């Protein structure tokens, strides 16, 4: 039986407006100048089938995380289209989606609702999420009091336990202490071994991308440099970065 397309990205472009740094008074006294436009992602297109795992690699500032946030619906592309074909999607990334003033427990409910789960469904998974995160009594303290390690543990636990059709993973496999890294890697393997779950992983780790991915997309300065079999793309990337 043929697999269905799970995610379509069609000619996506994402621009940032770089605001000129001038005072309010000066802005009234001078002629209006155009703000500089930075093209973060340029004409990216690909399709993923249900259950496919895509890795994305590229140097820092190449547009990888920007593209991932666009796929997650954090913001819309300036042109082009992202089609999830009716699938639920979650973004596993540091610093995304938590409200600092709310407790960890409250953020679990908020994050779950943003992923499309009901409060009852989230509460059913609440103990599992808290157990997995291993942050103890901090679960009822404001997230602003968390260390970066605790923050990432909770982010991972929420996305790992509230399973969506499409998972977007941004460099979170390398966070936490050694014990948590092993646990999260094992959980990740379990999640992506589901042949119905589609996964996009952004990483600098050649080994992670080789071991997990069916295909790898190399992005350079916002543009698609290469898309194909992991070994071939990663070898070309390594040579280029030398």
C-alpha positions as CSV (number, residue, x, y, z in Angstrom):
1,X,0.0,0.0,0.0
2,X,1.3,3.4,-1.0
3,X,2.3,5.8,1.8
4,X,0.6,9.2,2.0
5,X,2.3,12.6,1.9
6,X,2.6,13.9,5.4
7,X,4.2,17.3,4.9
8,X,4.6,19.5,1.8
9,X,6.9,22.5,1.6
10,X,6.5,24.5,-1.6
11,X,8.8,27.3,-2.6
12,X,9.0,28.8,0.9
13,X,10.8,32.1,1.5
14,X,11.2,33.7,4.9
15,X,12.5,37.3,5.3
16,X,13.5,39.3,8.3
17,X,13.2,43.1,8.4
18,X,16.3,44.6,9.9
19,X,15.3,47.9,11.6
20,X,17.6,50.8,11.2
21,X,18.8,52.0,14.6
22,X,17.8,55.7,14.8
23,X,16.2,57.8,17.5
24,X,12.5,58.8,17.3
25,X,13.5,62.5,17.0
26,X,15.8,61.8,14.1
27,X,13.1,59.7,12.4
28,X,10.9,62.8,12.2
29,X,13.7,65.0,10.8
30,X,15.0,62.7,8.0
31,X,13.5,61.2,4.9
32,X,12.1,57.8,5.4
33,X,14.6,55.1,4.4
34,X,13.7,51.5,3.6
35,X,14.6,48.9,6.3
36,X,17.1,46.3,5.1
37,X,15.5,42.9,4.3
38,X,17.4,39.7,5.3
39,X,16.4,36.6,3.3
40,X,16.7,33.8,5.9
41,X,15.2,31.0,3.8
42,X,15.1,31.1,0.0
43,X,12.8,29.0,-2.2
44,X,12.9,25.8,-0.2
45,X,10.7,22.9,-1.5
46,X,10.4,19.2,-0.5
47,X,7.8,16.6,0.4
48,X,7.9,14.0,3.2
49,X,5.9,10.8,3.2
50,X,4.2,9.5,6.3
51,X,6.9,7.9,8.6
52,X,9.8,9.5,6.8
53,X,12.7,11.0,8.8
54,X,14.4,14.0,7.3
55,X,17.6,15.5,8.8
56,X,18.6,19.2,8.1
57,X,22.2,20.3,8.4
58,X,24.0,23.5,7.6
59,X,26.4,26.0,9.2
60,X,25.2,28.4,12.0
61,X,22.9,31.1,10.5
62,X,22.0,29.0,7.4
63,X,18.2,29.2,8.2
64,X,17.7,25.7,9.6
65,X,15.9,26.7,12.9
66,X,13.9,29.4,11.1
67,X,12.6,26.9,8.6
68,X,11.7,24.5,11.4
69,X,9.7,27.2,13.3
70,X,7.9,27.9,10.0
71,X,7.0,24.2,9.7
72,X,5.7,24.3,13.3
73,X,3.5,27.4,12.5
74,X,5.4,29.7,14.9
75,X,5.3,32.1,12.0
76,X,4.2,32.2,8.4
77,X,6.4,32.3,5.3
78,X,6.6,35.5,3.4
79,X,5.8,33.5,0.3
80,X,5.3,29.8,-0.6
81,X,3.3,27.3,1.4
82,X,3.6,24.7,4.1
83,X,0.9,22.0,4.0
84,X,0.6,19.6,7.0
85,X,-2.2,17.6,5.2
86,X,-4.3,17.8,8.3
87,X,-1.6,16.3,10.6
88,X,-0.8,17.4,14.2
89,X,2.7,18.9,14.6
90,X,5.0,19.6,17.6
91,X,8.3,21.5,17.9
92,X,10.9,20.2,20.3
93,X,13.3,23.1,20.7
94,X,14.9,25.1,23.5
95,X,13.3,28.4,24.5
96,X,10.1,28.0,22.5
97,X,6.6,28.3,23.9
98,X,7.1,28.5,27.7
99,X,5.7,31.4,29.7
100,X,8.3,32.4,32.3
101,X,5.8,33.5,34.9
102,X,3.8,30.2,34.9
103,X,4.9,27.1,36.7
104,X,6.1,24.0,34.9
105,X,2.8,22.3,35.5
106,X,0.9,25.2,34.0
107,X,3.2,25.3,31.0
108,X,2.5,21.6,30.4
109,X,-1.2,22.4,30.1
110,X,-0.6,25.5,28.0
111,X,1.9,23.6,25.7
112,X,-0.5,20.7,25.3
113,X,-3.4,22.9,24.4
114,X,-1.3,24.7,21.8
115,X,-0.5,21.2,20.3
116,X,-4.3,20.6,20.0
117,X,-4.8,18.3,23.1
118,X,-7.8,18.7,25.5
119,X,-7.1,19.5,29.1
120,X,-8.4,16.0,30.0
121,X,-5.9,14.4,27.6
122,X,-3.1,16.5,29.0
123,X,-4.0,15.6,32.6
124,X,-4.0,11.9,31.7
125,X,-0.4,12.3,30.6
126,X,0.6,14.7,33.4
127,X,2.3,12.2,35.8
128,X,4.3,10.6,32.9
129,X,5.5,14.0,31.7
130,X,6.6,15.1,35.3
131,X,8.3,11.7,36.0
132,X,10.2,11.9,32.7
133,X,11.3,15.5,33.2
134,X,13.0,14.7,36.5
135,X,12.8,18.2,37.9
136,X,11.2,17.4,41.2
137,X,9.4,20.1,43.2
138,X,10.4,22.7,40.6
139,X,7.4,21.5,38.5
140,X,5.3,23.9,40.6
141,X,7.7,26.8,40.5
142,X,7.8,29.5,37.8
143,X,9.8,28.5,34.7
144,X,11.9,31.6,35.1
145,X,13.6,29.9,38.1
146,X,14.7,26.9,35.9
147,X,18.2,26.2,34.7
148,X,18.6,25.7,31.0
149,X,19.0,22.0,31.6
150,X,15.7,21.8,33.5
151,X,14.0,23.9,30.9
152,X,15.1,21.5,28.1
153,X,14.2,18.4,30.1
154,X,10.6,19.7,30.5
155,X,10.4,20.7,26.8
156,X,11.6,17.2,25.8
157,X,9.2,15.5,28.2
158,X,6.1,17.4,26.9
159,X,6.8,16.7,23.3
160,X,7.8,13.1,23.9
161,X,4.8,12.2,26.0
162,X,2.2,14.2,24.0
163,X,2.8,12.4,20.7
164,X,1.9,14.2,17.5
165,X,1.8,12.9,13.8
166,X,4.8,15.2,12.8
167,X,7.7,15.8,15.2
168,X,10.1,18.7,14.6
169,X,13.3,18.3,16.6
170,X,15.9,21.2,17.0
171,X,19.2,20.2,18.6
172,X,17.6,18.9,21.8
173,X,19.2,15.5,21.8
174,X,22.4,16.9,23.2
175,X,21.0,18.5,26.3
176,X,20.9,17.5,30.0
177,X,23.2,15.4,32.0
178,X,24.6,12.1,30.7
179,X,21.9,10.0,32.2
180,X,19.1,12.1,30.8
181,X,20.8,12.2,27.3
182,X,20.7,8.4,27.3
183,X,17.1,8.3,28.4
184,X,16.0,10.9,25.9
185,X,17.9,9.2,23.0
186,X,16.2,5.9,23.8
187,X,12.8,7.7,23.9
188,X,13.6,9.4,20.6
189,X,14.4,6.1,19.0
190,X,11.1,4.7,20.3
191,X,9.1,7.7,19.0
192,X,10.6,7.7,15.5
193,X,10.5,4.0,15.0
194,X,6.7,4.4,14.7
195,X,6.3,4.0,10.9
196,X,3.4,6.5,10.9
197,X,5.3,9.3,12.6
198,X,7.0,11.9,10.3
199,X,10.1,13.5,11.8
200,X,12.3,16.5,10.9
201,X,15.6,16.7,12.9
202,X,17.9,19.8,12.7
203,X,21.3,18.9,14.0
204,X,25.1,19.5,13.6
205,X,25.7,15.9,14.6
206,X,26.8,13.8,11.7
207,X,26.3,10.6,13.7
208,X,22.7,11.6,14.8
209,X,21.7,12.3,11.2
210,X,23.3,9.2,9.8
211,X,21.7,6.9,12.4
212,X,18.2,8.3,12.4
213,X,17.4,9.8,8.9
214,X,16.1,8.5,5.6
215,X,17.2,11.6,3.8
216,X,19.2,14.7,4.6
217,X,18.7,18.3,3.5
218,X,21.7,20.6,3.4
219,X,20.9,24.3,3.7
220,X,23.5,26.9,3.0
221,X,22.8,30.6,3.4
222,X,19.1,29.9,3.3
223,X,19.2,27.9,0.1
224,X,18.9,24.2,-0.6
225,X,22.4,23.0,-1.4
226,X,21.6,19.3,-1.6
227,X,18.8,16.8,-0.7
228,X,19.3,13.1,-0.8
229,X,20.7,9.9,0.8
230,X,22.3,10.7,4.2
231,X,25.8,9.3,3.5
232,X,26.2,11.1,0.2
233,X,24.9,14.5,1.4
234,X,26.8,14.4,4.7
235,X,30.1,13.5,3.0
236,X,29.7,16.4,0.6
237,X,28.9,18.7,3.6
238,X,32.0,17.6,5.5
239,X,34.2,18.2,2.4
240,X,32.6,21.6,1.9
241,X,33.1,22.7,5.5
242,X,36.8,21.8,5.4
